[in-house]
Amino acid sequence: MNDAPSGQGVRVVAARALVPVLTGKGSLSSLDDGEVPPRDRAFLRALCYGVCRTLPRLEALAGELLRSPFKARDVDVQALLLLGIYQLLYLRVPPHAAVGETAGAARLLNKEWATRVLNGCLRRLQRESEELQARVDLDPSVALLHPGWLLRSLRQAWPEEWQAIAEANNQPGPMTLRVNRRLVDREDYLARLEAIGKQATPCAHAPWGVTLAEPCDINELPGFAEGVVSVQDEAAQLASDLLAPALLDRPDAKVLDACCAPGGKTAHLLESFDINLTAMDNDAVRLARVDATLRRLNLKARLRHADASTLDWWDGAPFDAILLDAPCSGSGVIRRHPDIKRLRRLSDVRDLATLQGRLLDTLWQTLTPGGTLVYATCSVMPEENTDALEAFLARTADATVTTPGDAAWGRPAGAGRQLLPTPGGHDGFFYARLGKAS
């Protein structure tokens, strides 16, 4: 593919990366930007993530432009059409390039016939853009760029904020960093960024967090390779603070980070406390990412490949503290993973809530009396958050709520606190802290 014309080649790579998303068989997590030259990698990511972010509108417009849908075997051509529409409406790509390079890319797919179809559709969009957009935007799910089931769920859960949540989901999240407190002070690192011309501000709630004014390649960050700094959203950094009362001045505390991949919270705990940490995940590939992260930061933990919803892995020695970063719908991080709009279903939320309850019940058995468990999700759905905790507390007599009521972040939500996605700020997260009776 590197030998293909750059404009057409990068669009073909983008189209092929989108096919699994469009067919519901894969996500953008497998996007390989090594297939294109370095100069095209940012453009490739902008194309793929942008199409997923605006997919409901793009598909509605494609339906208006096509006389009949493409056959199932031509999903790659459908992806090219979506890419062309996205470029014309959302990117500063010269229109002639958006049309010509996208239509011409069909030849690289060995589908010469599609060049005429794509060219005709995209040129019609140029002529009738305002009329076509006004027509499809009559559908709220198109106008707000969310599937109908998700909009209905948000509206039911957050009747006053649902539109703001949807709008926040449609904006790329900022690039936020976590300064390694073992190696450098946050103010010192801000000065290092300023010295190389990168503007940044301290996070409002995460004491070691820094938000960049503009995202950049991680290799441009001072000290990244040496472990001085990591990329982590502000909301995700709050887990460490919630566990602090249980871990401060306890150098040998035995801690479990369940469902730990990709390892950001694992590393933050080890940067913050001198503890005996077990990091566990049931996905071996993602657990390898945790290992790579810890190696870069020169941190050590016991890694376990196991399923936290069973006790097959447990040796019977209880933990003083547990972080359960539970598998969830990801509805609070859609702006960073826009393919969630296509890949998630309402039934997934219900199934995940069942799994979350099983994880809580199982891991509670491994917590020592007097111990602390922090429950976290990157979800804004009550079924996975307030409802899950309410049900757990109702069936668990020795569990008490210790979530701080006076925290400066989030809002009270049952046994925990809920953060909603904020433009330019943190992602959507839920936290609850529980204590086990002595």
Buried (B, 14 or more C-beta within 10 A) or exposed (E): EEEBBBBBBBBBBBBBBBBBBBEEEBBBEEBEBEBBBEEBBEBBBBBBBBBBBBBBBBBBBBEBBBEEEBEEEBBBBBBBBBBBBBBBBBBEBEEEEBBBBBBBBBBBBEBEEBBEBBBBBBBEBEEEBEEBBEBBBEEBBBBBBBBEBBBBBBBEBBEEBBBBBBBBBBEBBBBBBBBBBEBBEBEEBBEBBEEEEBEBEBBEBBBBBBBBEEBEEEEEBBBBEEBBBBBBBBBBBBBBBBBEEBBEEBEEBBBBBBBBBBBBBBBBBBBBBEBBBBBBBBBEEBBBBBBEBBEBBEBEBEBBEBBBBEBEBBEEEBBBBBBBBBBBBBBBBBBBBBBBBBBBBBEBBEEBBEBBBEBBEBBBEBBBEEBBBBBBBBBBBBBBBBBBBEBBBEEBEEBEBBBEEEBEBBEEBBBBBBBBBBBEBBBBBBBBBBBBEE
